[in-house]
Structures are given as C-alpha cells and as structure tokens.
Amino acid sequence: MPHSRSARFVNRPGSLPPALLCRLLSLSAALTLLGGPVLSARAQETPAPSWCVSVWYPSSEHPGGYDSLLTHLDIIDEVNPFWYAANADGTLLRHAGAEDAEKLSAWRAAGLRILPTIANASPLAISDPQTRAQHIEHIVALVTGLDYDGIDIDYEEFPLSTRDDFSLFVETLAARLHAEGRLLSIAVHAKTEDFPAWEGAAAQDWARLSAAVDIFRIMTYDYHSRVSRDPGPIGPPDWAADVLAYAATVTDLAKVRLGLHFYGYRWQRGGVSPVTWESVQRAVTAYGLTVQRDPDSQEAWVTIAQRGLPKQTIYVADAVALDFKLGRLLAQYPTLGGVAIWGLGGEDPANWDILRRYERGPCLR
C-alpha cells in the first residue's frame, strides 16, 4: 500500500516527517506514563530503508509526460524539472517554460520535493575560481529566492582537467546550500572504476562528490545508445550491478539513485533515434511484430522489415524488463536508496505498478 505523503519524505535535512514526529511524541508520552523506557518487539524492529522515486521532467518530447507525472503522485517523491543551464560566465540560463507557477503550485500541493536540474553546463563556469564562486552564488540565490528544496547538478562530459575543479565546486555548493537548509543532488556518468577510458566519466571523482551531496544519481542507462554501432540493451542489469558494486566502495548506497530508462532506441540505416514504448506498441500492432527479449537483460526488442520501410531494430524498456532488473539488483544491493527516471511520457504504464511493488519505505533523504 502507498505510504501517506507526509511519511514519505523530508523537505529539509535534519527534519522529521510530521507523521513520524507525531508517533515519536506519542511514544514519549506513553513511556513517561509507564515510568521508564519499555521497548516492545515492534519498537525493536529494523526500520524500513529509505526509498525515493524521482523523475526528470521533461525527459522526452512526448506531450504526455506531465500527465504521467500527475497520474503517479502516489509513488513519485521528487521532481527535477529541466529548467536551467550554466553559462560560461557562471550565470544561469532559464529555459522556455522555466519556473512555471502553475506547475510549482501543483507539485507543492502534491507534496513533491522540487530540485530543479541545471544541465548543459560550460566547463568554464567551474574552472576559474572567481567564476566558480559567482556561479555558486547564482545557484544559491535561485534556490532560496524560489524556495526550492535544493538543486540537481547534471554537468556532463567535462574534460579530465576539470576533475578537481568540479569536485571543489560541488563541495563548496553543498556547504552553501546546507547552510540554507537545502539539498544538493548530482547526476553522474555510470562507471565501474575511478578512471575509465572515457574522459567524461573519469572527470567525476565519485569519492569526493558523493561525500558532499545528499543525493547521488547514477545514469545507468545508454549502455547501448545513439553512439552504438550495433543495437543492444539500454540498461542491462549485470552492467548496473557492476556500477553499483563500484559505488558501494566509495559511498553509502542509501544516497544512490539508480538511473532507470523508460524509453527505447531505434537502430536503422543512417543512425539511431529515441522512441517511446507507446510508439513501439503501435508498430507491433500495425505490422504484427513478434516481441523478443534479450536473454540477459529481458529488455524487449523487435525488428521491422516491411516493404517500403528501412529495416530497423528497436530496443525498448517495459515492465517485464523493469521487474527483472529491480528484482536482481535489490536482491544484491538491498540498501539502494531509490531510482531516478528518464524518459517520462509514452512509457509502459505497467512500469508504475512494478515501482509500487518494489517500494521499500518512506523517502527520508
């Protein structure tokens, strides 16, 4: 059964959910009347781990993304609107539609935690000490001025030369936000060692970054992607398990959010393009296609070879693959803190039922 919203998350570090606070006060009163600390078997039970579900929005061009978000508020704890970018001079660029008052009001009324995402950043914003300091001040002013619960940093594919500068930026920003009672989240490239061959992932020092932030989102998708020559599963569980194994060596997995893809890719002559589960289902119905599954990941795939159409192979996320993935990973890593979803809109609606099944406790972080 879904938890009540008040018991599922805490807006500020160090605060307690109202429901939990009331229960603690009641327990304190009861112990006073009894004349001493008497612990029942229930009180000695190990508390359920924190479990948080966040969604990046918009994370696809599908027009149904917002409706999908509102339809599943019982399982979603946090929204990360893609509203900002970082300019080279440290100022912030507001995207069209950013700071939408109606959306903010609806999300707050639903009890969602709001940590907007800053993405598409220039490395120059954090490389020069003076520019970095100004960039941090712009972010703190934004968060406090609009009363956000915090901010989500998604600075991707930086050069290796920025590794220390980026860590210092995150550490300093975290300290400033924490002083204001706000949260800091970061999205990082998936990797299985500190210095992999890909420079973008090597430039992110997980040990320093994870120690500074409150939420550590690992983008465990795009194992096969737009840059892959051959089609294949987008988020195979074995790979994700290897990524979590490395993460466990540098941080508490309770603050880690596993990146989940709710989309697919189409490989055809000339390139690779994203697709939705919804569009794939239309093709399956229209052409009488047989849905097959990758044996190791259980991701669904189809081949379209119709006269008049270019031959294409499509891999796409669905509830069967999601169930398989979460079942395997949570058995191996039961302290994992939750998931972060990319690809809202046109996804398999049964995905949400799978997430409800795997809900493991209130969102406390």
LUMNUPA-560988 format. One record per residue (C-alpha): x negated, y, z; residue in one letter. Coordinates in nm, 2 decimals, m for minus. Layout:
<recs>
x|y|z|residu
X|Y|Z|A
...
</recs>
This chain:
<recs>
x|y|z|residu
0.00|0.00|0.00|M
m0.13|0.35|m0.08|P
m0.26|0.55|0.22|H
m0.09|0.88|0.30|S
m0.29|1.17|0.15|R
m0.38|1.32|0.49|S
m0.55|1.00|0.59|A
m0.74|0.95|0.26|R
m0.98|1.24|0.26|F
m1.15|1.51|0.45|V
m1.19|1.85|0.29|N
m1.49|1.97|0.48|R
m1.79|1.79|0.61|P
m1.76|1.70|0.98|G
m1.38|1.75|0.99|S
m1.13|1.47|1.05|L
m0.81|1.38|0.86|P
m0.50|1.50|1.05|P
m0.36|1.15|1.08|A
m0.69|1.02|1.23|L
m0.71|1.32|1.46|L
m0.36|1.26|1.60|C
m0.44|0.89|1.66|R
m0.76|0.98|1.84|L
m0.58|1.23|2.07|L
m0.31|0.97|2.14|S
m0.57|0.72|2.23|L
m0.75|0.96|2.46|S
m0.42|1.04|2.64|A
m0.35|0.67|2.68|A
m0.69|0.60|2.82|L
m0.65|0.88|3.07|T
m0.33|0.73|3.20|L
m0.48|0.39|3.23|L
m0.77|0.53|3.43|G
m1.05|0.42|3.21|G
m1.17|0.30|2.87|P
m0.98|m0.01|2.78|V
m1.06|m0.14|2.43|L
m0.81|m0.37|2.26|S
m0.91|m0.62|2.00|A
m0.76|m0.39|1.73|R
m0.97|m0.10|1.85|A
m1.28|m0.31|1.82|Q
m1.21|m0.39|1.45|E
m1.47|m0.27|1.20|T
m1.31|0.04|1.03|P
m1.24|0.02|0.66|A
m1.51|0.16|0.44|P
m1.46|0.50|0.27|S
m1.33|0.46|m0.08|W
m1.29|0.76|m0.32|C
m1.15|0.78|m0.67|V
m1.24|1.09|m0.87|S
m1.16|1.19|m1.22|V
m1.34|1.43|m1.46|W
m1.08|1.65|m1.64|Y
m1.05|1.69|m1.93|P
m1.28|1.40|m2.01|S
m1.12|1.33|m2.36|S
m0.94|1.53|m2.62|E
m0.62|1.32|m2.56|H
m0.34|1.56|m2.47|P
m0.20|1.31|m2.21|G
m0.50|1.34|m1.98|G
m0.33|1.59|m1.74|Y
m0.01|1.39|m1.73|D
m0.22|1.08|m1.65|S
m0.38|1.27|m1.36|L
m0.05|1.38|m1.21|L
0.11|1.04|m1.25|T
m0.15|0.87|m1.04|H
m0.20|1.10|m0.75|L
m0.14|0.82|m0.51|D
m0.48|0.67|m0.60|I
m0.68|0.98|m0.71|I
m0.86|1.16|m0.43|D
m1.06|1.42|m0.62|E
m1.06|1.61|m0.95|V
m1.37|1.75|m1.12|N
m1.25|2.00|m1.38|P
m1.50|2.06|m1.66|F
m1.48|2.44|m1.63|W
m1.83|2.58|m1.63|Y
m2.17|2.57|m1.79|A
m2.50|2.72|m1.68|A
m2.67|2.98|m1.90|N
m3.04|3.01|m1.93|A
m3.04|3.33|m1.71|D
m2.87|3.15|m1.43|G
m2.53|3.30|m1.48|T
m2.22|3.08|m1.53|L
m2.02|3.05|m1.84|L
m1.65|2.99|m1.79|R
m1.49|2.76|m2.05|H
m1.15|2.84|m2.20|A
m0.87|2.74|m1.96|G
m1.10|2.75|m1.65|A
m0.97|2.85|m1.31|E
m0.61|2.77|m1.42|D
m0.40|2.90|m1.13|A
m0.11|2.66|m1.20|E
m0.34|2.35|m1.21|K
m0.52|2.46|m0.89|L
m0.19|2.51|m0.72|S
m0.06|2.17|m0.83|A
m0.38|1.99|m0.73|W
m0.39|2.16|m0.39|R
m0.02|2.08|m0.32|A
m0.10|1.72|m0.40|A
m0.39|1.72|m0.15|G
m0.66|1.66|m0.41|L
m1.02|1.76|m0.33|R
m1.14|2.01|m0.60|I
m1.50|2.01|m0.70|L
m1.53|2.17|m1.05|P
m1.81|2.05|m1.27|T
m2.09|2.26|m1.41|I
m2.23|2.09|m1.72|A
m2.42|2.17|m2.05|N
m2.69|2.35|m1.85|A
m3.01|2.50|m1.97|S
m3.33|2.38|m1.80|P
m3.44|2.74|m1.79|L
m3.17|2.80|m1.52|A
m3.36|2.60|m1.27|I
m3.73|2.62|m1.39|S
m3.81|2.98|m1.29|D
m3.80|3.04|m0.91|P
m3.62|3.37|m0.94|Q
m3.37|3.25|m1.19|T
m3.31|2.93|m0.99|R
m3.23|3.15|m0.68|A
m2.99|3.36|m0.87|Q
m2.83|3.06|m1.02|H
m2.77|2.91|m0.67|I
m2.62|3.24|m0.56|E
m2.38|3.25|m0.86|H
m2.26|2.89|m0.77|I
m2.21|2.96|m0.40|V
m2.02|3.28|m0.48|A
m1.80|3.09|m0.72|L
m1.72|2.81|m0.48|V
m1.64|3.04|m0.19|T
m1.46|3.30|m0.40|G
m1.21|3.05|m0.53|L
m1.21|2.84|m0.22|D
m1.32|2.52|m0.40|Y
m1.41|2.22|m0.18|D
m1.75|2.22|m0.34|G
m1.91|2.18|m0.68|I
m2.02|1.90|m0.91|D
m2.35|1.93|m1.09|I
m2.38|1.75|m1.42|D
m2.71|1.86|m1.57|Y
m2.81|1.60|m1.83|E
m3.12|1.52|m2.04|E
m3.36|1.76|m1.88|F
m3.73|1.72|m1.97|P
m3.95|1.53|m1.73|L
m4.14|1.86|m1.65|S
m3.83|1.98|m1.46|T
m3.82|1.69|m1.22|R
m3.95|1.87|m0.91|D
m3.77|2.20|m1.00|D
m3.44|2.02|m1.04|F
m3.48|1.84|m0.70|S
m3.56|2.17|m0.54|L
m3.26|2.33|m0.70|F
m3.03|2.06|m0.57|V
m3.18|2.06|m0.22|E
m3.15|2.44|m0.19|T
m2.80|2.45|m0.33|L
m2.69|2.17|m0.09|A
m2.82|2.36|0.21|A
m2.64|2.68|0.10|R
m2.31|2.50|0.03|L
m2.33|2.30|0.36|H
m2.38|2.63|0.55|A
m2.04|2.74|0.40|E
m1.88|2.40|0.49|G
m1.86|2.29|0.12|R
m1.96|1.97|m0.06|L
m2.22|1.91|m0.33|L
m2.18|1.63|m0.59|S
m2.42|1.53|m0.86|I
m2.38|1.31|m1.17|A
m2.69|1.12|m1.27|V
m2.80|0.91|m1.56|H
m2.80|0.53|m1.49|A
m3.14|0.37|m1.44|K
m3.29|0.07|m1.28|T
m3.63|0.22|m1.18|E
m3.76|0.56|m1.09|D
m3.95|0.63|m1.41|F
m3.77|0.45|m1.70|P
m3.88|0.51|m2.06|A
m3.60|0.76|m2.12|W
m3.72|1.11|m2.01|E
m3.37|1.23|m1.92|G
m3.33|0.96|m1.65|A
m3.69|0.98|m1.53|A
m3.65|1.36|m1.47|A
m3.39|1.28|m1.20|Q
m3.56|1.19|m0.87|D
m3.29|0.98|m0.70|W
m3.45|0.96|m0.36|A
m3.46|1.34|m0.32|R
m3.13|1.41|m0.50|L
m2.93|1.15|m0.31|S
m3.07|1.27|0.02|A
m2.95|1.62|m0.04|A
m2.60|1.57|m0.19|V
m2.27|1.44|m0.04|D
m2.16|1.25|m0.35|I
m2.39|1.07|m0.59|F
m2.21|0.97|m0.91|R
m2.40|0.73|m1.14|I
m2.29|0.73|m1.51|M
m2.28|0.36|m1.55|T
m2.13|0.37|m1.90|Y
m2.26|0.42|m2.26|D
m2.49|0.11|m2.24|Y
m2.38|0.09|m2.60|H
m2.27|0.43|m2.73|S
m2.29|0.68|m3.01|R
m2.67|0.63|m3.04|V
m2.65|0.25|m3.05|S
m2.71|0.09|m3.39|R
m2.51|m0.22|m3.31|D
m2.17|m0.25|m3.13|P
m2.15|m0.39|m2.78|G
m2.00|m0.35|m2.44|P
m2.00|0.01|m2.30|I
m2.03|m0.07|m1.93|G
m2.14|m0.43|m1.87|P
m2.12|m0.54|m1.50|P
m2.46|m0.71|m1.50|D
m2.63|m0.38|m1.60|W
m2.42|m0.18|m1.35|A
m2.52|m0.43|m1.08|A
m2.89|m0.37|m1.16|D
m2.83|0.00|m1.14|V
m2.67|m0.03|m0.80|L
m2.95|m0.26|m0.68|A
m3.19|0.02|m0.76|Y
m2.96|0.28|m0.60|A
m2.95|0.08|m0.28|A
m3.33|0.11|m0.24|T
m3.31|0.49|m0.23|V
m2.97|0.58|m0.07|T
m2.67|0.47|0.12|D
m2.42|0.32|m0.13|L
m2.14|0.47|0.07|A
m2.21|0.81|m0.10|K
m2.24|0.64|m0.45|V
m1.95|0.66|m0.70|R
m1.97|0.41|m0.98|L
m1.90|0.57|m1.32|G
m1.61|0.40|m1.50|L
m1.53|0.44|m1.87|H
m1.16|0.44|m1.97|F
m1.24|0.49|m2.34|Y
m1.39|0.29|m2.63|G
m1.62|0.34|m2.93|Y
m1.56|0.26|m3.30|R
m1.87|0.15|m3.50|W
m1.82|0.19|m3.87|Q
m2.03|0.28|m4.17|R
m2.16|0.63|m4.11|G
m2.15|0.64|m3.74|G
m1.99|0.58|m3.40|V
m1.69|0.77|m3.26|S
m1.49|0.76|m2.94|P
m1.15|0.60|m2.93|V
m0.87|0.55|m2.68|T
m0.72|0.23|m2.57|W
m0.39|0.36|m2.69|E
m0.51|0.41|m3.05|S
m0.67|0.06|m3.05|V
m0.34|m0.09|m2.94|Q
m0.17|0.08|m3.23|R
m0.42|m0.07|m3.47|A
m0.38|m0.42|m3.31|V
m0.01|m0.40|m3.37|T
m0.02|m0.25|m3.72|A
m0.28|m0.49|m3.86|Y
m0.20|m0.80|m3.65|G
m0.56|m0.80|m3.50|L
m0.69|m1.06|m3.25|T
m0.83|m0.90|m2.94|V
m1.16|m1.08|m2.84|Q
m1.37|m1.04|m2.53|R
m1.74|m1.02|m2.47|D
m1.81|m1.33|m2.25|P
m2.04|m1.15|m2.01|D
m1.85|m0.82|m1.96|S
m1.50|m0.92|m2.06|Q
m1.48|m0.60|m2.25|E
m1.22|m0.61|m2.53|A
m1.33|m0.58|m2.89|W
m1.16|m0.60|m3.23|V
m1.28|m0.59|m3.59|T
m1.08|m0.41|m3.86|I
m1.14|m0.54|m4.21|A
m0.84|m0.42|m4.41|Q
m0.84|m0.34|m4.78|R
m0.88|0.03|m4.83|G
m1.04|0.09|m4.49|L
m1.41|0.08|m4.39|P
m1.50|m0.22|m4.19|K
m1.52|m0.13|m3.82|Q
m1.58|m0.29|m3.48|T
m1.43|m0.14|m3.17|I
m1.51|m0.20|m2.80|Y
m1.27|m0.05|m2.55|V
m1.20|m0.05|m2.18|A
m0.89|m0.22|m2.05|D
m0.75|m0.36|m1.72|A
m0.89|m0.71|m1.77|V
m1.24|m0.59|m1.80|A
m1.20|m0.34|m1.52|L
m1.07|m0.62|m1.29|D
m1.36|m0.84|m1.38|F
m1.62|m0.56|m1.32|K
m1.49|m0.44|m0.99|L
m1.44|m0.79|m0.86|G
m1.80|m0.88|m0.93|R
m1.96|m0.55|m0.82|L
m1.77|m0.51|m0.50|L
m1.85|m0.87|m0.40|A
m2.22|m0.78|m0.44|Q
m2.20|m0.43|m0.30|Y
m1.91|m0.40|m0.05|P
m2.03|m0.07|0.08|T
m1.99|0.11|m0.25|L
m1.82|0.44|m0.19|G
m1.58|0.46|m0.49|G
m1.56|0.53|m0.86|V
m1.57|0.83|m1.09|A
m1.36|0.80|m1.41|I
m1.45|0.94|m1.75|W
m1.20|0.92|m2.04|G
m0.87|1.03|m1.89|L
m0.59|1.02|m2.14|G
m0.47|0.74|m2.36|G
m0.63|0.48|m2.13|E
m0.48|0.14|m2.05|D
m0.20|0.22|m1.79|P
m0.27|m0.11|m1.61|A
m0.62|0.03|m1.52|N
m0.45|0.22|m1.24|W
m0.29|m0.09|m1.09|D
m0.63|m0.25|m1.08|I
m0.77|0.05|m0.89|L
m0.48|0.03|m0.64|R
m0.56|m0.34|m0.58|R
m0.92|m0.25|m0.51|Y
m0.86|0.05|m0.28|E
m1.07|m0.03|0.03|R
m0.99|0.25|0.27|G
m0.95|0.63|0.31|P
m1.17|0.88|0.13|C
m1.37|1.02|0.41|L
m1.67|1.18|0.23|R
</recs>
